[in-house]
Amino acid sequence: MILPSLPRRRNPVRKQIAIERFCDAAIWDQQKGKKMIDRLDATPDCSHLIVEWKGGATTKLPAAILRREARDAYSTRARIDNGEIAVADGLTITNLVQVGAAGVNVHFSDGHDRAVYPFVYLRELSDQYGN
């Protein structure tokens, strides 16, 4: 099941990827064969990504951290050229789009829309930066 990308919006719009919208494989750790995520959502002000993990834990990842830690080619090149990703104050999440069977594409208010986060990578970020 492929979900269509929603049109980009200038103002932050709360988006949710609920478990019902994913195919079964989308919430599984492909390597370990275990269900990982129950729900992905943005906070009402779209400044954080909320990940509800299987087992009841919840992580709140700031949009700025997600943007800074993006692994797409553009972000990787920016880190090579500048040492780090410049993140604007007030950065928000504008859209969440399922990618394949095990990841999510996060769109940001600075126009960056190529950041794909496999669920396993979200777990790593949650362990490192989450609360």
C-alpha positions as CSV (number, residue, x, y, z in Angstrom):
1,M,0.0,0.0,0.0
2,I,1.5,3.3,-1.0
3,L,0.2,6.5,0.5
4,P,0.1,9.6,-1.7
5,S,2.1,12.6,-0.7
6,L,0.0,15.5,0.5
7,P,0.5,18.9,-1.1
8,R,3.2,21.0,0.6
9,R,1.8,23.8,2.8
10,R,3.3,27.0,4.0
11,N,1.8,26.9,7.4
12,P,2.5,23.9,9.7
13,V,-0.4,21.4,9.4
14,R,-0.7,18.6,11.9
15,K,-0.2,15.3,10.2
16,Q,-0.5,11.8,11.6
17,I,0.6,8.5,10.3
18,A,-1.6,6.1,12.3
19,I,-1.0,2.3,12.4
20,E,-4.1,1.7,10.3
21,R,-2.5,3.6,7.4
22,F,0.6,1.4,7.2
23,C,0.8,-1.9,5.6
24,D,1.7,-4.6,8.1
25,A,5.4,-4.6,7.0
26,A,5.8,-0.9,7.5
27,I,6.0,-1.1,11.3
28,W,8.3,-4.0,11.5
29,D,12.0,-4.1,12.1
30,Q,13.0,-6.1,8.9
31,Q,16.2,-7.4,10.5
32,K,14.7,-8.7,13.8
33,G,11.2,-9.5,12.6
34,K,9.6,-7.5,15.5
35,K,6.9,-4.8,15.4
36,M,8.5,-1.5,16.2
37,I,6.1,1.4,16.1
38,D,2.4,1.8,17.0
39,R,2.0,5.5,15.9
40,L,3.8,8.5,14.4
41,D,2.5,11.9,14.8
42,A,3.5,15.6,15.0
43,T,2.8,17.6,18.1
44,P,0.0,20.2,17.7
45,D,2.6,23.0,17.0
46,C,4.5,20.6,14.6
47,S,7.8,21.3,16.4
48,H,8.3,17.6,17.4
49,L,7.8,14.1,16.0
50,I,6.1,11.8,18.5
51,V,6.9,8.1,18.1
52,E,4.9,5.6,20.1
53,W,7.0,2.5,20.2
54,K,5.6,-1.0,20.6
55,G,5.8,-1.8,24.3
56,G,4.4,1.6,25.4
57,A,7.4,3.9,25.3
58,T,6.9,7.3,23.6
59,T,9.7,9.5,22.2
60,K,9.4,13.1,21.3
61,L,12.0,14.2,18.7
62,P,12.5,17.9,18.0
63,A,12.2,18.9,14.3
64,A,15.5,20.6,14.5
65,I,17.3,17.4,15.6
66,L,15.6,15.4,12.8
67,R,16.6,18.0,10.2
68,R,20.2,18.2,11.5
69,E,20.5,14.4,11.6
70,A,19.0,13.8,8.1
71,R,21.0,11.3,6.0
72,D,19.8,12.3,2.5
73,A,22.4,13.3,-0.1
74,Y,21.7,17.0,0.2
75,S,22.2,17.0,4.0
76,T,25.3,14.8,3.7
77,R,26.8,17.2,1.2
78,A,25.9,20.2,3.4
79,R,27.7,18.5,6.4
80,I,30.8,17.8,4.2
81,D,30.9,21.4,2.9
82,N,29.8,23.3,6.1
83,G,30.5,20.9,9.0
84,E,26.8,20.9,10.0
85,I,23.3,21.6,8.8
86,A,22.1,25.1,9.5
87,V,18.7,24.9,11.0
88,A,16.3,27.9,11.1
89,D,14.7,29.0,14.3
90,G,11.1,27.8,14.6
91,L,11.6,24.9,12.2
92,T,8.5,22.7,12.0
93,I,7.3,19.5,10.4
94,T,4.9,20.1,7.6
95,N,4.2,16.6,6.4
96,L,4.8,12.9,7.0
97,V,4.8,10.4,4.2
98,Q,5.3,6.6,4.3
99,V,8.3,5.4,2.3
100,G,8.4,1.8,1.4
101,A,7.8,-0.8,4.1
102,A,10.0,0.6,6.9
103,G,10.4,4.3,6.9
104,V,8.9,7.8,6.9
105,N,9.7,10.9,4.8
106,V,9.6,14.0,7.0
107,H,9.0,17.4,5.3
108,F,10.2,20.6,7.0
109,S,9.1,24.2,7.0
110,D,12.4,25.2,5.5
111,G,11.4,23.4,2.3
112,H,13.5,20.3,2.8
113,D,11.5,17.3,1.8
114,R,14.0,14.6,1.1
115,A,14.7,13.4,4.6
116,V,13.8,9.7,4.8
117,Y,14.0,8.1,8.2
118,P,13.9,4.3,8.4
119,F,12.2,3.2,11.6
120,V,15.4,1.6,12.8
121,Y,17.2,5.0,12.4
122,L,14.3,6.7,14.3
123,R,15.0,4.2,17.1
124,E,18.7,5.2,17.2
125,L,17.8,8.9,17.2
126,S,15.3,8.3,20.0
127,D,17.9,6.5,22.1
128,Q,20.3,9.3,21.5
129,Y,18.1,12.5,21.7
130,G,14.6,11.4,22.8
131,N,12.9,12.0,26.1
